[in-house]
């Protein structure tokens, strides 16, 4: 009886080991998954600049202002992890985002994400494939969101995934025909 239990236990252990090993992936599968994750982000390109409108409070935790003449929305953020702008409307089928930020801790995550969301009947929905990755080094970089529907409302999400630390900086969104004013009481976190 003892021998039977030992053999049964050994058989069960071997079956469990075989089952666990079939779940292991090879390095080529891991590389493919890593590449798929990297392709989810639009890489920002170094360059560009942001000149703040004179009456925009650049010391605010989160503030925005639309320059109607240029069709550019300016957004400043100080010591934030996640925030959304209010809705804006693109003039055409693309918008350009220029942004910079610095982290309060240089050893923290060195990237932040700018995401695009569209207005829906039930609130908002992420626009698949519309995430730009920016570095937190303090230098301006730019990227373009394509494939937008003119006349539809969108908003930008800013996300710094450090868990503890925050970023400060700003962004501009050009190529707009209009934007809603940011309600200071409703600067919702992303």
N, C-alpha and C positions, 0 to 999 in steps of 0.2 A: 504494500500500500504506500509506504514511504517512497519507494522507488517510482511508483506510478505518479505520485504528486510531484516529485523532482523532475521527471521527464515532462510532465504537463507544464510545470513552471518554466522549464528550459524552452519548450516549444512556444509557449506564450511570449517569452522574452525575445526569441528569434523573430517571431511574427511581428512584434512591436518594433524591433530594430529595422526590419525590412520595410515596414510601413513608413517609419520615420525617414528612412533614407530615400524613399521614392519622392518625398516632399522637398528634398534638397535640389537646388537648381545649379546648373553648371555656370561657369563664369561667363560664357557667351550670352546666356539668358539674362544674367545680372547686368551685363554691359548694355544689352538691348533695352532693358527696363530703364537704366540710367539715361540712355540717349533719349528715350521717350519722354522722361521727365524734363530733360533739358530743352526739348523741342516745344514743351508746353509754354515756355516763356519767350517773349520777344526781347531780344538783346538790345539794350540802349546803346547808342553810339556817342562817344565823347564829343563834346562841343555844344554850342548854343549858349544863350545867355537869357537872363530874366532881369528886366528893369521894372521895378515895382511902381505902380501908380502912386503919386504923391500922397493921396488921402487913404491909402490902405494901411491899416494898423499892423505893421510887421512884428510887433511885440505880442500880439494876441496869441492865445493858445491855438486857435483855428479861425481863420478869416478868409473871405474871398471877395472878389470884385470883378465885374465884367467891364471890359473896355469895348463898348459897342462899336466904336469906329474901326477898331482892328479885328473885332470878333474873337477876342482873347479873354479867357477867364484866368484870373490870377488867384492862387491859393497859397496862403502862408500857414505853416504848422510849427508849433513849438512844444517840445516835450510830449509827443504823442506816440502811441503804438499803432492805433488803427482809427481811421476816420473816413467818412464819406462826404463828398461835396453834395450840394443840392443838384437838381436836374438841370441839364443844359441841352440845347438842340444844335446838332451839327448843320453847317451850311451846305455841305456836300456829303460824299460817302467816306471821308476820312478826316481824322483830326491828328494833330501833332502835339505830343506831350514833351515838355522840357522840364527837367527837375534836377534838384540837388538836395542833399541832406547830410547831416553829420550825426553820429551816435554819441550819446553821453558817455559811452565807454568804448574806447578804441579796440578793445579785445573782444567785444560782443560781435554778433552777426554782422557781416560787412555788406549786406544787401537789404533792400526793401523792395516791395512790389507795389505797382500801380495797376489796378484792375478796372475793367470796364463793366458796367451794369446797365441794363435797360429797364425802363419802366414797363410794368405789366399791370393787368387788371388787379392782381392780388398783391402788388407791391413792387418788388424788383427781382430781376433774375440776372445771374452772371452770363456774360456773352462769351461762349466757349472760345478758347484760344486767344483771348484778349487780356493778357497779363504781361506787363513790361517789368523787367528786372533792372534795377538801378543800384549802383554802388553807393556806400555811405561815406565816401571820401571827401565830400564837400564840393566836388567839381560838377558842373552842368553836363548833362547828357540828354539826348533826345531820341524819340522813337515815334512811330506812327501806328495808329489803329486804323485799319482799312475795313471795308465791307459794311459800313454803317448805313442806316436808312435815313436819308434827309427828312427832317420833320419829326422824327421820333425822339423821345426824351431819353437821355443817358445820364449816368453819374459816374464819378471816379471814386474808387476805394483806394486808400493808402494803408499798407500793412507792413509793419516791422515785426518780424517773428522772433524776437530775442527772448520773449517770455518775461524779462525783468526790466530791461533798459528801454529807453525812448530815443526818438530822433527829432531833430529840428531842421527845418529847411523850407522849401517851397516848390511850387510847380506852376507852369502855365499851360493852358490848353488852347491851342489856336485852331481856327477853322470853324468857329461857331456863329450861329445866327441869333442866339439868345441864351439866357441863363436865368434861373430863379435866384433871388437873393438868399443868402445864407441866413437862416434864423439862428441868432446867437444862442437862444435857449435850446436849440435842437441840433447840436453838433454830435450826432450819434456816432458811437464807435462802430467800426466795421465788424 
